[in-house]
Amino acid sequence: MNSGRGDVPRPPKDWWERQVNLVAEVQFYLRFQLRNTLKSQTFAGHDSLRPFVGDADHYLEYWEQQLGQRFFDMGTFLRLATTVEMLLRDYYRVGMGLSSTTRIDVQRGTFQRVFPWSENNLMECFRRDIVLDLDENPAIGRIRLLVAHRHLYAHSSGLISDIYISNIKRLTGIDLTEDPGLVGYPDKDSFYFTPLDELDAFVEDVRRFFRFFPTA
């Protein structure tokens, strides 16, 4: 990956780790603890709860039936993508020699604009201003997928749209309209939670992405 001119400031080594590790803590530890706690709360002997919890044996089962875990994971997914956006902003700020409180003079949304077909995209900004080619980063494809999924969950809570389907096809070549899980689309509303199952992998992809950034 192009390390850029010698006069471009770079952050110290491991500048990104703390923020990514905070998200990893939720995904790899707190989520595990939450599931165990909910599973320990059984409904045996509490017949008065049956009208509310149905045939669930414990709170974890009830939580999953109500899609509680999906929306919990969605929050973690959004936090991970937002962390990437903020770290990209921080790296750019350092590269431009700006203080932590100086306003960055770029278009709104620039640090989310990682699709190569987007106008005034982030790759152009980094190449022009801080001499760094993000297209050379081996994890950039996964980061683009992360951002595509983030738009889906941030703006429609997973309710699939033509724009999302188009973005995924342009990024991966996969046509989601052929996915058996989207029966009835577009005539019926369809929620798409499959990317949430890749959260573990996306956390590691983000780590891999930032490890390739030149540091001081």
C-alpha positions in Angstrom: 0.0 0.0 0.0 1.4 3.4 -1.0 2.9 4.9 2.1 2.8 8.4 0.5 5.2 11.3 0.7 7.5 11.5 3.6 6.1 14.9 4.6 2.5 13.6 5.1 1.9 13.2 8.9 0.8 9.8 10.0 -0.8 8.6 13.3 1.1 6.4 15.7 1.1 2.6 15.4 -2.1 0.9 16.6 -4.0 4.3 16.5 -7.2 2.5 15.6 -7.2 -0.5 17.9 -9.0 0.8 20.9 -12.1 1.9 19.0 -12.4 -1.3 17.1 -11.8 -3.4 20.2 -14.7 -1.7 21.9 -17.0 -3.0 19.2 -15.3 -6.4 19.3 -16.0 -6.5 23.1 -19.7 -6.3 22.4 -19.7 -8.9 19.7 -17.4 -11.5 21.2 -18.0 -11.1 24.9 -21.0 -9.0 26.0 -23.3 -10.7 23.4 -22.2 -14.1 24.7 -22.9 -13.1 28.3 -26.3 -11.7 27.4 -27.4 -14.8 25.6 -26.3 -17.0 28.6 -28.2 -14.8 31.0 -31.3 -14.8 29.0 -31.2 -18.6 28.5 -30.9 -19.0 32.3 -34.3 -17.2 32.8 -36.7 -20.1 32.2 -40.5 -19.9 32.0 -41.1 -23.3 33.7 -43.7 -22.9 36.4 -44.8 -19.5 35.2 -48.0 -20.4 33.4 -49.3 -16.8 33.6 -46.6 -15.8 31.2 -47.7 -18.1 28.4 -50.1 -15.6 26.8 -47.1 -13.4 26.3 -44.2 -15.8 25.6 -46.0 -18.5 23.8 -44.2 -21.9 23.7 -40.7 -20.5 24.5 -38.9 -22.4 27.2 -36.6 -19.5 28.2 -36.2 -15.8 27.6 -33.5 -16.3 25.0 -35.8 -18.4 22.9 -38.6 -15.8 23.3 -36.1 -13.0 22.4 -35.0 -14.7 19.3 -38.6 -15.4 18.2 -39.3 -11.7 18.5 -36.1 -10.9 16.4 -34.6 -9.2 19.4 -31.2 -10.7 18.7 -31.3 -9.5 15.1 -31.9 -5.9 16.2 -29.3 -6.2 18.9 -26.8 -7.4 16.2 -27.9 -4.6 13.9 -26.9 -2.1 16.6 -23.4 -3.6 16.7 -23.2 -3.7 12.9 -24.0 0.0 12.8 -21.5 0.8 15.5 -18.8 -1.1 13.6 -19.5 0.8 10.4 -19.6 4.1 12.2 -16.3 3.3 13.9 -14.8 2.8 10.4 -16.1 6.1 9.3 -14.8 8.0 12.3 -11.4 6.3 12.1 -11.1 7.3 8.4 -12.0 10.8 9.4 -9.3 10.8 12.1 -6.7 9.4 9.8 -7.5 12.1 7.2 -7.4 14.8 9.9 -3.9 13.7 10.9 -2.7 13.4 7.3 -3.8 17.0 6.7 -2.0 18.2 9.8 -5.2 19.4 11.5 -6.0 19.5 15.2 -8.6 17.2 16.7 -11.1 20.1 16.8 -10.5 21.7 13.4 -13.4 21.4 11.0 -12.6 19.2 8.0 -13.4 20.9 4.7 -14.9 18.0 2.7 -18.4 17.3 1.5 -20.8 15.8 4.0 -20.8 12.0 3.8 -17.3 11.8 2.2 -16.1 9.3 4.8 -19.0 6.9 3.9 -18.5 7.3 0.2 -16.4 4.2 -0.5 -18.1 2.9 -3.6 -15.9 3.4 -6.6 -18.8 4.7 -8.7 -19.7 7.4 -6.2 -18.9 11.0 -7.1 -16.3 12.8 -4.9 -15.6 9.4 -3.3 -13.3 8.8 -0.4 -10.6 7.1 -2.5 -10.2 10.3 -4.6 -10.1 12.4 -1.5 -7.3 10.2 0.2 -5.2 10.0 -3.0 -5.4 13.7 -3.6 -5.0 15.1 -0.1 -3.0 12.6 1.9 -1.3 10.5 -0.8 -2.9 7.2 0.2 -4.5 4.7 -2.3 -7.2 2.9 -0.5 -7.9 0.7 -3.6 -4.6 -1.0 -2.8 -5.9 -2.2 0.6 -6.7 -5.9 0.4 -9.7 -5.5 2.7 -11.3 -2.6 0.8 -13.9 -4.9 -0.8 -15.2 -6.1 2.6 -15.3 -2.5 3.8 -17.5 -1.5 0.9 -19.8 -4.4 1.7 -19.9 -3.3 5.3 -20.9 0.2 4.2 -23.6 -1.2 1.9 -25.1 -3.2 4.7 -24.8 -0.3 7.0 -27.0 1.8 4.7 -29.6 -1.0 4.7 -29.8 -1.2 8.5 -29.4 2.5 9.3 -32.0 3.7 6.9 -34.6 0.9 6.7 -33.8 -1.5 9.6 -33.1 -4.2 7.1 -36.1 -3.6 4.8 -34.5 -4.4 1.4 -34.7 -1.9 -1.4 -33.8 -1.7 -5.1 -30.8 0.5 -4.4 -29.4 -2.0 -1.9 -29.9 -4.9 -4.4 -28.1 -2.8 -7.1 -25.2 -2.0 -4.8 -24.7 -5.6 -3.8 -24.8 -6.8 -7.4 -22.2 -4.1 -8.4 -19.9 -5.0 -5.6 -20.2 -8.8 -5.7 -22.0 -9.9 -8.8 -24.7 -11.6 -6.7 -28.3 -10.9 -7.6 -30.3 -11.0 -4.4 -33.6 -11.2 -6.2 -32.7 -14.8 -6.7 -32.3 -15.4 -3.0 -35.0 -17.8 -1.8 -35.2 -15.9 1.5 -36.7 -12.9 -0.4 -39.8 -14.6 -1.5 -42.3 -12.1 -2.9 -40.0 -9.2 -3.4 -40.6 -6.6 -4.7 -44.4 -7.0 -4.3 -44.0 -7.8 -0.6 -41.8 -6.1 2.0 -38.7 -8.3 2.7 -36.2 -7.9 5.6 -32.7 -9.1 5.0 -30.7 -10.1 8.1 -28.2 -12.5 6.5 -25.2 -10.1 6.7 -25.6 -9.9 10.5 -24.4 -13.6 10.6 -21.1 -12.3 9.3 -20.5 -9.8 12.1 -17.5 -11.8 13.5 -15.9 -11.8 10.1 -16.6 -8.1 9.6 -14.9 -7.2 12.8 -11.7 -9.0 11.7 -12.0 -7.4 8.2 -12.0 -4.0 9.8 -8.9 -4.9 11.8 -7.2 -6.2 8.6 -8.2 -3.0 6.8 -6.6 -0.6 9.3 -3.4 -2.7 9.8 -2.4 -1.8 6.2 -2.5 2.0 6.9 0.9 3.6 7.1 1.8 4.9 10.5 4.5 7.2 12.0 
